[in-house]
Amino acid sequence: MKEADFQDNETLDLFRKSGGNILLTTLDAVMDWGRSNSIWPLTFATSCCGIEMMATGASRHDFSRFGIEVYRASPRQSDMIVVAGTIVNKMAPVLKRLYDQMSDPKYVIAMGACAVSGGPFFYNSYHVVRGVDHVIPVDVYVPGCPPRPEALLYGVMQLQRKIKLETLTNPRKTENL
């Protein structure tokens, strides 16, 4: 195909950006759209942030409109884990094992001050992990103590945006965020 064969400028720009390979670019866009709008979450709620996470799935805030239907009970059925609450040293190996059992690509949302930085419990105790990123890699941080359901929904939208930037050739591309 040549540049003269295109009728509209949008397709011509897509052709130029793709290096002449429109099929791969279109397939990439369709796959990214499908993956970003069908996230299957695994719940890992250890304290008060879990209540806010449950409220996000209720009828008022409704996770379903973002393609997140039901929290899965098995890591083999999910591709995202929402860590909500305090992570203690005794739970860190369990969280790592669940993360390792998830299939690729897998994503992590750290929800709440305790999951992000250890929260108020880190400073006066020896058993609290200073943030879930010391155990597993985190894609999106949702701050707050506890964060509102709207904040978690915004974090999910940011994760969807990140997933849409990934390509078949570069699955963990994070530029232009």
C-alpha positions as protocol buffer text, in pm:
chain_id: "A"
residue {
  index: 1
  type: MET
  ca { x: 0 y: 0 z: 0 }
}
residue {
  index: 2
  type: LYS
  ca { x: 113 y: 353 z: -72 }
}
residue {
  index: 3
  type: GLU
  ca { x: 24 y: 680 z: 97 }
}
residue {
  index: 4
  type: ALA
  ca { x: -183 y: 782 z: -207 }
}
residue {
  index: 5
  type: ASP
  ca { x: -422 y: 486 z: -150 }
}
residue {
  index: 6
  type: PHE
  ca { x: -569 y: 634 z: 173 }
}
residue {
  index: 7
  type: GLN
  ca { x: -889 y: 839 z: 165 }
}
residue {
  index: 8
  type: ASP
  ca { x: -882 y: 999 z: 513 }
}
residue {
  index: 9
  type: ASN
  ca { x: -602 y: 1161 z: 713 }
}
residue {
  index: 10
  type: GLU
  ca { x: -659 y: 954 z: 1027 }
}
residue {
  index: 11
  type: THR
  ca { x: -583 y: 626 z: 852 }
}
residue {
  index: 12
  type: LEU
  ca { x: -288 y: 787 z: 675 }
}
residue {
  index: 13
  type: ASP
  ca { x: -147 y: 905 z: 1011 }
}
residue {
  index: 14
  type: LEU
  ca { x: -197 y: 555 z: 1152 }
}
residue {
  index: 15
  type: PHE
  ca { x: -17 y: 411 z: 849 }
}
residue {
  index: 16
  type: ARG
  ca { x: 277 y: 649 z: 896 }
}
residue {
  index: 17
  type: LYS
  ca { x: 305 y: 587 z: 1272 }
}
residue {
  index: 18
  type: SER
  ca { x: 294 y: 210 z: 1231 }
}
residue {
  index: 19
  type: GLY
  ca { x: 576 y: 202 z: 981 }
}
residue {
  index: 20
  type: GLY
  ca { x: 343 y: 62 z: 715 }
}
residue {
  index: 21
  type: ASN
  ca { x: 204 y: -221 z: 926 }
}
residue {
  index: 22
  type: ILE
  ca { x: -160 y: -130 z: 986 }
}
residue {
  index: 23
  type: LEU
  ca { x: -272 y: -482 z: 1071 }
}
residue {
  index: 24
  type: LEU
  ca { x: -41 y: -508 z: 1374 }
}
residue {
  index: 25
  type: THR
  ca { x: -131 y: -163 z: 1498 }
}
residue {
  index: 26
  type: THR
  ca { x: -502 y: -233 z: 1471 }
}
residue {
  index: 27
  type: LEU
  ca { x: -463 y: -572 z: 1638 }
}
residue {
  index: 28
  type: ASP
  ca { x: -263 y: -404 z: 1915 }
}
residue {
  index: 29
  type: ALA
  ca { x: -536 y: -146 z: 1971 }
}
residue {
  index: 30
  type: VAL
  ca { x: -811 y: -410 z: 1983 }
}
residue {
  index: 31
  type: MET
  ca { x: -618 y: -631 z: 2224 }
}
residue {
  index: 32
  type: ASP
  ca { x: -530 y: -339 z: 2453 }
}
residue {
  index: 33
  type: TRP
  ca { x: -892 y: -226 z: 2456 }
}
residue {
  index: 34
  type: GLY
  ca { x: -1008 y: -578 z: 2542 }
}
residue {
  index: 35
  type: ARG
  ca { x: -751 y: -630 z: 2816 }
}
residue {
  index: 36
  type: SER
  ca { x: -809 y: -290 z: 2973 }
}
residue {
  index: 37
  type: ASN
  ca { x: -1187 y: -335 z: 2983 }
}
residue {
  index: 38
  type: SER
  ca { x: -1194 y: -689 z: 3120 }
}
residue {
  index: 39
  type: ILE
  ca { x: -982 y: -681 z: 3433 }
}
residue {
  index: 40
  type: TRP
  ca { x: -1036 y: -969 z: 3674 }
}
residue {
  index: 41
  type: PRO
  ca { x: -933 y: -861 z: 4025 }
}
residue {
  index: 42
  type: LEU
  ca { x: -807 y: -1067 z: 4315 }
}
residue {
  index: 43
  type: THR
  ca { x: -885 y: -923 z: 4655 }
}
residue {
  index: 44
  type: PHE
  ca { x: -627 y: -900 z: 4931 }
}
residue {
  index: 45
  type: ALA
  ca { x: -796 y: -693 z: 5201 }
}
residue {
  index: 46
  type: THR
  ca { x: -642 y: -707 z: 5547 }
}
residue {
  index: 47
  type: SER
  ca { x: -797 y: -410 z: 5728 }
}
residue {
  index: 48
  type: CYS
  ca { x: -1032 y: -111 z: 5699 }
}
residue {
  index: 49
  type: CYS
  ca { x: -950 y: -35 z: 5334 }
}
residue {
  index: 50
  type: GLY
  ca { x: -1122 y: -361 z: 5248 }
}
residue {
  index: 51
  type: ILE
  ca { x: -1458 y: -209 z: 5344 }
}
residue {
  index: 52
  type: GLU
  ca { x: -1403 y: 78 z: 5100 }
}
residue {
  index: 53
  type: MET
  ca { x: -1299 y: -173 z: 4834 }
}
residue {
  index: 54
  type: MET
  ca { x: -1625 y: -363 z: 4889 }
}
residue {
  index: 55
  type: ALA
  ca { x: -1820 y: -38 z: 4867 }
}
residue {
  index: 56
  type: THR
  ca { x: -1662 y: 25 z: 4528 }
}
residue {
  index: 57
  type: GLY
  ca { x: -1813 y: -296 z: 4399 }
}
residue {
  index: 58
  type: ALA
  ca { x: -2158 y: -213 z: 4537 }
}
residue {
  index: 59
  type: SER
  ca { x: -2439 y: -57 z: 4339 }
}
residue {
  index: 60
  type: ARG
  ca { x: -2359 y: 306 z: 4418 }
}
residue {
  index: 61
  type: HIS
  ca { x: -2008 y: 305 z: 4269 }
}
residue {
  index: 62
  type: ASP
  ca { x: -2036 y: -8 z: 4053 }
}
residue {
  index: 63
  type: PHE
  ca { x: -1707 y: -154 z: 3935 }
}
residue {
  index: 64
  type: SER
  ca { x: -1898 y: -331 z: 3657 }
}
residue {
  index: 65
  type: ARG
  ca { x: -1916 y: -25 z: 3435 }
}
residue {
  index: 66
  type: PHE
  ca { x: -1536 y: -33 z: 3411 }
}
residue {
  index: 67
  type: GLY
  ca { x: -1521 y: -399 z: 3311 }
}
residue {
  index: 68
  type: ILE
  ca { x: -1434 y: -526 z: 3658 }
}
residue {
  index: 69
  type: GLU
  ca { x: -1710 y: -768 z: 3740 }
}
residue {
  index: 70
  type: VAL
  ca { x: -1650 y: -1001 z: 4032 }
}
residue {
  index: 71
  type: TYR
  ca { x: -1354 y: -1033 z: 4264 }
}
residue {
  index: 72
  type: ARG
  ca { x: -1194 y: -1369 z: 4204 }
}
residue {
  index: 73
  type: ALA
  ca { x: -1105 y: -1607 z: 4484 }
}
residue {
  index: 74
  type: SER
  ca { x: -822 y: -1773 z: 4296 }
}
residue {
  index: 75
  type: PRO
  ca { x: -503 y: -1605 z: 4170 }
}
residue {
  index: 76
  type: ARG
  ca { x: -511 y: -1826 z: 3861 }
}
residue {
  index: 77
  type: GLN
  ca { x: -836 y: -1660 z: 3751 }
}
residue {
  index: 78
  type: SER
  ca { x: -725 y: -1301 z: 3802 }
}
residue {
  index: 79
  type: ASP
  ca { x: -488 y: -1057 z: 3638 }
}
residue {
  index: 80
  type: MET
  ca { x: -497 y: -773 z: 3893 }
}
residue {
  index: 81
  type: ILE
  ca { x: -457 y: -774 z: 4270 }
}
residue {
  index: 82
  type: VAL
  ca { x: -589 y: -494 z: 4490 }
}
residue {
  index: 83
  type: VAL
  ca { x: -383 y: -485 z: 4809 }
}
residue {
  index: 84
  type: ALA
  ca { x: -596 y: -299 z: 5063 }
}
residue {
  index: 85
  type: GLY
  ca { x: -468 y: -259 z: 5414 }
}
residue {
  index: 86
  type: THR
  ca { x: -172 y: -328 z: 5638 }
}
residue {
  index: 87
  type: ILE
  ca { x: 82 y: -586 z: 5526 }
}
residue {
  index: 88
  type: VAL
  ca { x: 270 y: -748 z: 5813 }
}
residue {
  index: 89
  type: ASN
  ca { x: 586 y: -956 z: 5784 }
}
residue {
  index: 90
  type: LYS
  ca { x: 389 y: -1276 z: 5838 }
}
residue {
  index: 91
  type: MET
  ca { x: 155 y: -1199 z: 5543 }
}
residue {
  index: 92
  type: ALA
  ca { x: 428 y: -1083 z: 5301 }
}
residue {
  index: 93
  type: PRO
  ca { x: 524 y: -1437 z: 5183 }
}
residue {
  index: 94
  type: VAL
  ca { x: 155 y: -1521 z: 5129 }
}
residue {
  index: 95
  type: LEU
  ca { x: 107 y: -1208 z: 4919 }
}
residue {
  index: 96
  type: LYS
  ca { x: 421 y: -1288 z: 4719 }
}
residue {
  index: 97
  type: ARG
  ca { x: 298 y: -1644 z: 4657 }
}
residue {
  index: 98
  type: LEU
  ca { x: -42 y: -1520 z: 4536 }
}
residue {
  index: 99
  type: TYR
  ca { x: 128 y: -1270 z: 4305 }
}
residue {
  index: 100
  type: ASP
  ca { x: 355 y: -1541 z: 4164 }
}
residue {
  index: 101
  type: GLN
  ca { x: 55 y: -1768 z: 4096 }
}
residue {
  index: 102
  type: MET
  ca { x: -119 y: -1504 z: 3884 }
}
residue {
  index: 103
  type: SER
  ca { x: -79 y: -1537 z: 3508 }
}
residue {
  index: 104
  type: ASP
  ca { x: 95 y: -1271 z: 3300 }
}
residue {
  index: 105
  type: PRO
  ca { x: 28 y: -990 z: 3240 }
}
residue {
  index: 106
  type: LYS
  ca { x: -50 y: -909 z: 3602 }
}
residue {
  index: 107
  type: TYR
  ca { x: -107 y: -575 z: 3771 }
}
residue {
  index: 108
  type: VAL
  ca { x: -110 y: -446 z: 4128 }
}
residue {
  index: 109
  type: ILE
  ca { x: -303 y: -161 z: 4290 }
}
residue {
  index: 110
  type: ALA
  ca { x: -187 y: -55 z: 4638 }
}
residue {
  index: 111
  type: MET
  ca { x: -488 y: 93 z: 4815 }
}
residue {
  index: 112
  type: GLY
  ca { x: -462 y: 299 z: 5133 }
}
residue {
  index: 113
  type: ALA
  ca { x: -184 y: 449 z: 5341 }
}
residue {
  index: 114
  type: CYS
  ca { x: -91 y: 115 z: 5497 }
}
residue {
  index: 115
  type: ALA
  ca { x: -41 y: -61 z: 5164 }
}
residue {
  index: 116
  type: VAL
  ca { x: 137 y: 239 z: 5012 }
}
residue {
  index: 117
  type: SER
  ca { x: 376 y: 328 z: 5295 }
}
residue {
  index: 118
  type: GLY
  ca { x: 300 y: 124 z: 5607 }
}
residue {
  index: 119
  type: GLY
  ca { x: 58 y: 387 z: 5735 }
}
residue {
  index: 120
  type: PRO
  ca { x: 46 y: 498 z: 6096 }
}
residue {
  index: 121
  type: PHE
  ca { x: 132 y: 148 z: 6219 }
}
residue {
  index: 122
  type: PHE
  ca { x: 480 y: 133 z: 6068 }
}
residue {
  index: 123
  type: TYR
  ca { x: 650 y: 374 z: 6306 }
}
residue {
  index: 124
  type: ASN
  ca { x: 562 y: 213 z: 6640 }
}
residue {
  index: 125
  type: SER
  ca { x: 590 y: -154 z: 6544 }
}
residue {
  index: 126
  type: TYR
  ca { x: 847 y: -392 z: 6409 }
}
residue {
  index: 127
  type: HIS
  ca { x: 615 y: -624 z: 6217 }
}
residue {
  index: 128
  type: VAL
  ca { x: 457 y: -391 z: 5956 }
}
residue {
  index: 129
  type: VAL
  ca { x: 601 y: -380 z: 5604 }
}
residue {
  index: 130
  type: ARG
  ca { x: 677 y: -25 z: 5491 }
}
residue {
  index: 131
  type: GLY
  ca { x: 474 y: -63 z: 5174 }
}
residue {
  index: 132
  type: VAL
  ca { x: 360 y: -340 z: 4945 }
}
residue {
  index: 133
  type: ASP
  ca { x: 624 y: -237 z: 4689 }
}
residue {
  index: 134
  type: HIS
  ca { x: 883 y: -399 z: 4917 }
}
residue {
  index: 135
  type: VAL
  ca { x: 714 y: -733 z: 4846 }
}
residue {
  index: 136
  type: ILE
  ca { x: 570 y: -709 z: 4491 }
}
residue {
  index: 137
  type: PRO
  ca { x: 590 y: -446 z: 4214 }
}
residue {
  index: 138
  type: VAL
  ca { x: 307 y: -192 z: 4222 }
}
residue {
  index: 139
  type: ASP
  ca { x: 149 y: -34 z: 3913 }
}
residue {
  index: 140
  type: VAL
  ca { x: -92 y: 217 z: 4072 }
}
residue {
  index: 141
  type: TYR
  ca { x: -93 y: 375 z: 4418 }
}
residue {
  index: 142
  type: VAL
  ca { x: -422 y: 493 z: 4569 }
}
residue {
  index: 143
  type: PRO
  ca { x: -344 y: 711 z: 4876 }
}
residue {
  index: 144
  type: GLY
  ca { x: -576 y: 783 z: 5166 }
}
residue {
  index: 145
  type: CYS
  ca { x: -667 y: 645 z: 5506 }
}
residue {
  index: 146
  type: PRO
  ca { x: -898 y: 487 z: 5401 }
}
residue {
  index: 147
  type: PRO
  ca { x: -937 y: 608 z: 5043 }
}
residue {
  index: 148
  type: ARG
  ca { x: -1288 y: 674 z: 4919 }
}
residue {
  index: 149
  type: PRO
  ca { x: -1441 y: 441 z: 4659 }
}
residue {
  index: 150
  type: GLU
  ca { x: -1406 y: 720 z: 4402 }
}
residue {
  index: 151
  type: ALA
  ca { x: -1029 y: 718 z: 4459 }
}
residue {
  index: 152
  type: LEU
  ca { x: -1012 y: 345 z: 4389 }
}
residue {
  index: 153
  type: LEU
  ca { x: -1220 y: 393 z: 4074 }
}
residue {
  index: 154
  type: TYR
  ca { x: -975 y: 663 z: 3963 }
}
residue {
  index: 155
  type: GLY
  ca { x: -687 y: 423 z: 4033 }
}
residue {
  index: 156
  type: VAL
  ca { x: -857 y: 159 z: 3819 }
}
residue {
  index: 157
  type: MET
  ca { x: -899 y: 411 z: 3537 }
}
residue {
  index: 158
  type: GLN
  ca { x: -528 y: 494 z: 3561 }
}
residue {
  index: 159
  type: LEU
  ca { x: -445 y: 123 z: 3540 }
}
residue {
  index: 160
  type: GLN
  ca { x: -670 y: 89 z: 3235 }
}
residue {
  index: 161
  type: ARG
  ca { x: -488 y: 383 z: 3078 }
}
residue {
  index: 162
  type: LYS
  ca { x: -156 y: 211 z: 3148 }
}
residue {
  index: 163
  type: ILE
  ca { x: -277 y: -116 z: 2996 }
}
residue {
  index: 164
  type: LYS
  ca { x: -392 y: 63 z: 2680 }
}
residue {
  index: 165
  type: LEU
  ca { x: -38 y: 195 z: 2626 }
}
residue {
  index: 166
  type: GLU
  ca { x: 110 y: -155 z: 2619 }
}
residue {
  index: 167
  type: THR
  ca { x: 187 y: -318 z: 2286 }
}
residue {
  index: 168
  type: LEU
  ca { x: 241 y: -674 z: 2168 }
}
residue {
  index: 169
  type: THR
  ca { x: 610 y: -608 z: 2111 }
}
residue {
  index: 170
  type: ASN
  ca { x: 662 y: -411 z: 2436 }
}
residue {
  index: 171
  type: PRO
  ca { x: 417 y: -547 z: 2697 }
}
residue {
  index: 172
  type: ARG
  ca { x: 526 y: -329 z: 2991 }
}
residue {
  index: 173
  type: LYS
  ca { x: 558 y: 6 z: 2811 }
}
residue {
  index: 174
  type: THR
  ca { x: 481 y: 289 z: 3054 }
}
residue {
  index: 175
  type: GLU
  ca { x: 572 y: 601 z: 2861 }
}
residue {
  index: 176
  type: ASN
  ca { x: 337 y: 898 z: 2816 }
}
residue {
  index: 177
  type: LEU
  ca { x: 150 y: 850 z: 3146 }
}
